[in-house]
Amino acid sequence: MIPPAVNPAAEFPVLRLKKREDRRVRAGHRWIYSNEVDTRATPLTAFTPGEVAVLEDARGKPLGMVTVNPATLICARIYSRKVPQPLDVPFVIRRLQHALALREMIFDSPFYRLCYGESDGLPGLVVDRFDRVLVVQMATAGMELARPVILEALETVCNPAVVLLRNDTPAREQEGLERYVETVVGTLPGRVPLVENDTRFEVPLAGGQKTGWYYDHRLNRERLRRYVAGKRVLDVFSYVGAWGVQALTAGAAEVLCVDGSATFLEIALENARLNGFDERRLQLRHGDAFDTLKALRAQSERFDVVVVDPPAFIKRRKDVKEGSIAYQRLNRLAMQVLRPGGLLVSASCSWHLDRDSLRDILRKAAAINGVPLQILEQGHQGPDHPVHPSMAETDYLKAFFARVG
């Protein structure tokens, strides 16, 4: 007698899409929106936040494995096309090993973003590596529920001495998750060392911005180095001196760092000292970026290179108009403190502001100032932030290197 067929995916609940709502998923996108779900067949209210399910099209054909959050607009995120596939330790280990192989192929020292969410097949998970110190962000209910699995997999793949959970991002509130910061492995020092582009830094992880460092600009900061020898450089929104200190190690004559945090500016000066420079070469100005640029303009201060790398002025689609005005104002002021023929490095991490829009903002700022503009180079996020070809959301960082006047 032939035994009845067994559905290996039967151990998982099913999330079914409405008719014709599978096209974007089949094209490779990893997000499911709540209005795409057939809630009569598979009510979202039946799921607990973070629960794993099989995603099906309207005919019942499996499309992949998802984590579900019934209370959010993005109600499900695909983590595997294979069905069934538990979100278990062996699976996460394979994903992390695959991510690690890419980073080790590119970088010769263990300082990089190890995992970049959807682009590395673990939606909602970010891991930054500082040698044997890992900073982990779990931005979705699915990753939070899988926390023990993720930590075990990270221990297997990286053998970290310290693991810090920086689960304090605003995205967690959208997922209905509380925000917290917790060291779950080892003892976190006040600052950890890193090396980038032959420059030494010590950075605060628990009290710093985001995960403590912005690895995404690594190649753009390397690109800056060819322009700064013997130059006077202004680094606006300097944080702990990533751009400014690297300008010094590339031969800049003088750097002025501007930031709204006096604490971060002091760390920037300490980072300069780590590389053999003192306050004569790295100067500090504490204050609002816009007010400081106005003051520098009024004082007839001029620089050969100005870097403006602000936080995201546009965090939601409805902020596009107001945020675009802020970007234009910032770049207009930055151009006004440049010497004729000086270099402006203008960056944006706002996903809602695309590359063409930032270029247009620079064009308008130059036109208002009455100066010519030449775009010399365009920068992008580094290869440890790989872009998922079906998800424009993973492609967010822009940087223009432009000659002004």
MOGIRA-V189763 format. One record per helix or strand. SS is the DSSP state (h for helix, s for strand). FROM is the first residue (numbers start at 1). TO is the last residue. If there is no record, write none. Layout:
<<SS FROM TO> <SS FROM TO>>
This chain:
<<s 13 17> <h 23 26> <s 31 33> <h 34 36> <s 37 37> <h 44 46> <s 51 56> <s 62 68> <s 74 80> <h 89 106> <s 111 116> <h 117 120> <s 125 130> <s 133 138> <h 141 145> <h 147 158> <s 162 167> <h 170 174> <s 180 185> <s 192 196> <s 199 203> <h 215 227> <s 232 236> <h 242 249> <s 254 259> <h 262 274> <s 282 286> <h 289 298> <s 303 309> <h 317 336> <s 338 348> <h 355 369> <s 373 380> <h 392 394> <s 398 404>>
